[in-house]
Amino acid sequence: MIFEQAAGILDLRNQAAYRLAHIQNSTLMPWSELPERLNELPATFEKSPCKLYLVGDKEQVEAASIFLDSKGYEVNGSLVVESDAAMQQWSAHLPGKVISGKDSKQLWSSSPLLREFTDYLLAQGFDAKQMKPRPKALDLGCGGGRDAVSLAKLGWQVTAVDQESRVLKRAKQLADHSGAMAKFKCCDLKKQGCFPEGTFKLVVVVRYLNRELFQQIDAAIEPGGYLLYQTFVTGVEAFGSPKNPNAILQLDELSKEFKDYEIIVDRIDKLPDGRPVASFIAQKR
């Protein structure tokens, strides 16, 4: 089946129609909400575009196809259904593949480095859901909120900060759709009063660099707490973006800046588009 070759099956219809009948392993993504829920889709790259299969009426499928193409996705097929009855009739042509109910497949995931870290904690017997009070995490430059929401779903008390209100709106929607609770703060970390008060068991910084915050980050991590940092490193200039040295780490910069921490991970990784990033996880002594 062609839809089984896609990274995701997006059902563009409304919730009621979806619950009556949908293709197994589909994701409910009403067309009216899709433009504001891009952070819930798998990542896509110019050299290896993510393939998606669409389900909906003709107008929905055509509009979504044009929109997704403009965002770098590849639509590898579609099923056009103009009524609820038409969708139910497809069960005869797709035995066992058309089901009813509200289950909707999650297509997004946290950053690989965060997944590595949470797996590491579980191996150490650390389960945030079982702890009282629950451990606190701070996500600086949270963007669309995948890491923040992932941590919240794992039981962390999460505070996430970003200066882009539209992006933060998507992060809040992601939390709502995921049934997770997190505190989101819209402000510029370069300005006084933005950095949240208190201490945290974990500070996460992914694809964001402000060297002036290093001291505040250190002060915000409680003894025994962790720093997870991943952002672009020297060598990325060859790829065209970013080029500003203020947005690019030097080799070994984090290990030198946080030299009193016990280093767990300190390496150079590559994003799927080839750009190098410094991956750093360390525990405060």
C-alpha positions as CSV (number, residue, x, y, z in Angstrom):
1,M,0.0,0.0,0.0
2,I,1.4,3.4,-1.0
3,F,0.2,5.0,2.3
4,E,2.4,2.5,4.2
5,Q,5.5,3.9,2.5
6,A,4.8,7.4,3.8
7,A,6.3,8.8,7.0
8,G,2.8,9.8,8.0
9,I,-0.8,9.6,7.0
10,L,-2.5,13.0,7.5
11,D,-6.3,12.9,7.8
12,L,-7.5,16.4,6.9
13,R,-11.1,15.9,7.9
14,N,-12.8,16.9,11.1
15,Q,-12.7,15.0,14.3
16,A,-16.2,13.5,14.0
17,A,-15.5,12.1,10.5
18,Y,-12.2,10.8,11.7
19,R,-13.7,8.9,14.6
20,L,-16.3,7.2,12.4
21,A,-13.6,5.7,10.1
22,H,-10.0,6.3,9.2
23,I,-7.0,4.5,7.9
24,Q,-5.1,2.7,10.6
25,N,-2.0,4.6,12.0
26,S,-3.4,7.9,10.6
27,T,-2.9,11.3,12.3
28,L,-5.9,13.6,12.7
29,M,-4.8,16.9,11.3
30,P,-7.7,19.0,10.1
31,W,-6.8,21.1,7.1
32,S,-7.9,24.3,8.9
33,E,-5.3,23.6,11.7
34,L,-2.4,22.3,9.6
35,P,-0.6,25.6,8.9
36,E,-0.3,26.2,12.7
37,R,0.7,22.6,13.5
38,L,3.8,22.1,11.4
39,N,5.8,21.4,14.6
40,E,3.7,18.2,14.9
41,L,5.1,16.8,11.6
42,P,8.3,14.9,11.1
43,A,11.3,16.9,10.0
44,T,11.9,17.3,6.3
45,F,15.1,18.2,4.4
46,E,15.9,19.4,0.9
47,K,17.9,16.4,0.0
48,S,15.5,13.9,1.6
49,P,12.0,15.3,1.7
50,C,9.6,13.7,4.1
51,K,6.8,11.8,2.4
52,L,3.2,12.2,3.6
53,Y,0.0,10.6,2.4
54,L,-3.2,12.7,2.6
55,V,-6.9,11.8,3.3
56,G,-9.7,14.3,2.8
57,D,-12.1,15.8,0.3
58,K,-10.8,17.1,-3.0
59,E,-10.5,20.7,-1.8
60,Q,-8.7,19.7,1.4
61,V,-6.2,17.4,-0.4
62,E,-5.4,19.9,-3.1
63,A,-4.9,22.8,-0.7
64,A,-2.8,20.8,1.7
65,S,-0.7,19.4,-1.1
66,I,0.3,22.9,-2.3
67,F,1.0,24.0,1.2
68,L,3.1,21.0,2.2
69,D,5.1,21.3,-1.0
70,S,5.9,24.9,-0.2
71,K,7.2,23.7,3.2
72,G,9.5,21.0,1.7
73,Y,7.3,18.0,2.1
74,E,6.5,15.4,-0.6
75,V,3.0,14.1,-0.9
76,N,3.3,10.6,-2.2
77,G,-0.4,9.9,-2.6
78,S,-3.9,10.7,-1.4
79,L,-7.3,9.2,-0.8
80,V,-10.1,11.5,-1.8
81,V,-13.3,11.0,0.2
82,E,-16.2,13.3,-0.2
83,S,-18.4,11.9,2.6
84,D,-18.3,9.8,5.8
85,A,-20.1,7.0,4.1
86,A,-17.4,6.9,1.3
87,M,-14.7,6.5,3.9
88,Q,-16.5,3.6,5.6
89,Q,-17.0,1.9,2.2
90,W,-13.2,1.8,1.7
91,S,-13.0,-0.8,4.5
92,A,-14.1,-3.4,1.9
93,H,-11.2,-2.4,-0.4
94,L,-8.7,-2.1,2.5
95,P,-9.6,-5.0,4.8
96,G,-8.2,-4.5,8.3
97,K,-6.8,-1.1,7.3
98,V,-9.9,1.1,8.0
99,I,-10.8,1.4,11.7
100,S,-12.9,3.7,13.9
101,G,-12.0,5.5,17.1
102,K,-10.0,8.5,18.3
103,D,-6.5,7.1,18.2
104,S,-4.2,9.4,16.3
105,K,-0.6,8.6,15.6
106,Q,2.1,11.0,17.0
107,L,4.5,11.9,14.2
108,W,6.7,14.3,16.0
109,S,9.5,13.4,18.5
110,S,11.9,15.2,20.7
111,S,15.5,15.8,19.6
112,P,17.7,12.7,19.4
113,L,20.0,14.0,22.1
114,L,17.1,14.5,24.5
115,R,15.9,11.0,23.9
116,E,19.4,9.8,24.6
117,F,19.5,11.7,27.8
118,T,16.1,10.5,29.1
119,D,17.1,6.9,28.2
120,Y,20.2,7.4,30.2
121,L,18.2,8.6,33.2
122,L,15.8,5.7,33.1
123,A,18.8,3.3,33.0
124,Q,19.9,5.1,36.3
125,G,16.5,4.4,37.8
126,F,15.4,8.1,37.5
127,D,11.7,8.3,36.7
128,A,10.3,11.8,37.0
129,K,6.7,10.6,37.3
130,Q,7.5,8.8,40.5
131,M,9.3,11.7,42.2
132,K,7.7,14.1,44.7
133,P,8.1,16.9,44.1
134,R,8.5,16.4,40.4
135,P,11.8,17.6,39.0
136,K,11.9,20.9,37.2
137,A,13.3,21.5,33.7
138,L,14.0,24.7,31.9
139,D,14.0,24.9,28.0
140,L,15.7,28.0,26.7
141,G,14.8,28.9,23.1
142,C,12.2,26.2,23.0
143,G,10.9,26.9,19.5
144,G,8.0,24.6,18.6
145,G,8.1,22.9,22.0
146,R,8.9,19.3,21.1
147,D,11.5,18.9,23.8
148,A,9.5,20.8,26.4
149,V,6.4,18.8,25.7
150,S,8.3,15.5,25.7
151,L,9.8,16.3,29.1
152,A,6.3,17.3,30.4
153,K,4.9,14.0,29.2
154,L,7.7,12.2,31.1
155,G,6.6,13.9,34.3
156,W,8.9,16.9,34.5
157,Q,7.7,20.4,35.6
158,V,8.7,22.3,32.5
159,T,9.2,26.0,32.0
160,A,9.9,26.9,28.3
161,V,11.1,30.2,27.0
162,D,11.1,31.7,23.5
163,Q,10.8,35.2,22.1
164,E,8.7,34.4,19.0
165,S,5.0,34.6,20.0
166,R,3.8,32.7,16.9
167,V,6.2,29.8,17.5
168,L,5.3,29.7,21.2
169,K,1.6,29.5,20.2
170,R,2.4,26.4,18.3
171,A,4.3,25.0,21.3
172,K,1.2,25.6,23.5
173,Q,-1.0,23.9,21.0
174,L,1.4,20.9,20.9
175,A,1.1,20.6,24.6
176,D,-2.7,20.8,24.5
177,H,-2.9,18.2,21.7
178,S,-0.5,15.9,23.7
179,G,-2.3,16.2,27.0
180,A,0.8,17.7,28.6
181,M,1.2,20.6,31.0
182,A,4.0,23.1,30.7
183,K,4.6,26.7,31.5
184,F,5.5,28.8,28.4
185,K,7.1,32.3,28.7
186,C,7.3,34.7,25.8
187,C,10.2,37.1,26.2
188,D,13.7,37.9,24.9
189,L,16.4,36.2,26.9
190,K,18.8,39.0,26.0
191,K,16.7,41.4,28.2
192,Q,16.7,41.6,31.9
193,G,14.0,39.8,33.8
194,C,13.3,37.2,31.1
195,F,15.5,34.4,32.5
196,P,13.2,32.4,34.9
197,E,14.0,32.5,38.6
198,G,14.8,29.5,40.8
199,T,16.9,26.4,40.2
200,F,16.2,23.4,38.0
201,K,17.2,19.7,37.8
202,L,17.7,20.1,34.0
203,V,18.4,23.0,31.6
204,V,17.9,22.3,27.9
205,V,19.3,24.5,25.1
206,V,18.9,23.2,21.5
207,R,19.9,25.3,18.5
208,Y,20.2,28.5,20.5
209,L,23.4,30.3,21.6
210,N,23.8,33.3,23.8
211,R,27.1,33.2,25.5
212,E,26.1,35.9,28.0
213,L,23.7,33.4,29.5
214,F,26.3,30.8,30.4
215,Q,26.7,32.1,34.0
216,Q,22.9,32.3,34.5
217,I,22.6,28.8,33.2
218,D,25.2,27.5,35.6
219,A,23.5,29.3,38.5
220,A,20.1,27.9,37.5
221,I,21.2,24.3,37.6
222,E,20.9,22.8,41.1
223,P,23.7,20.6,42.5
224,G,23.5,17.2,40.8
225,G,21.4,18.7,38.0
226,Y,22.1,18.4,34.3
227,L,22.8,20.6,31.3
228,L,21.9,19.4,27.9
229,Y,23.2,21.7,25.1
230,Q,23.2,21.2,21.4
231,T,23.8,23.8,18.7
232,F,25.9,24.6,15.7
233,V,29.6,24.4,15.8
234,T,32.7,25.5,13.8
235,G,32.5,24.0,10.3
236,V,28.8,24.8,9.8
237,E,29.8,28.0,7.8
238,A,30.5,25.8,4.8
239,F,26.9,24.9,4.6
240,G,25.8,28.6,4.3
241,S,23.8,28.9,7.5
242,P,24.4,30.0,10.1
243,K,27.4,32.2,9.4
244,N,27.3,34.7,12.3
245,P,30.0,33.7,14.8
246,N,27.7,34.7,17.6
247,A,25.5,31.7,16.7
248,I,28.4,29.2,16.3
249,L,30.2,27.4,19.1
250,Q,33.9,26.8,19.0
251,L,35.3,23.3,19.4
252,D,35.4,22.2,23.0
253,E,33.9,25.5,24.1
254,L,31.2,24.0,26.3
255,S,33.6,21.6,28.1
256,K,35.8,24.5,28.9
257,E,32.9,26.8,30.0
258,F,31.4,24.1,32.2
259,K,34.7,22.5,33.2
260,D,33.6,21.8,36.8
261,Y,30.8,19.5,35.5
262,E,31.0,15.8,35.1
263,I,30.8,15.3,31.3
264,I,28.5,12.6,30.1
265,V,28.4,13.4,26.3
266,D,30.7,15.7,24.4
267,R,30.9,15.1,20.7
268,I,30.2,16.5,17.3
269,D,27.0,15.1,15.6
270,K,25.6,15.9,12.2
271,L,22.1,16.9,11.4
272,P,20.4,15.0,8.5
273,D,21.3,17.9,6.2
274,G,25.0,17.5,7.1
275,R,25.5,20.5,9.3
276,P,27.6,19.8,12.4
277,V,26.4,20.4,15.9
278,A,28.1,20.2,19.3
279,S,26.2,17.7,21.5
280,F,26.9,18.2,25.2
281,I,25.4,16.6,28.4
282,A,27.0,17.2,31.7
283,Q,26.1,16.9,35.4
284,K,26.8,19.6,38.0
285,R,28.9,18.3,40.8
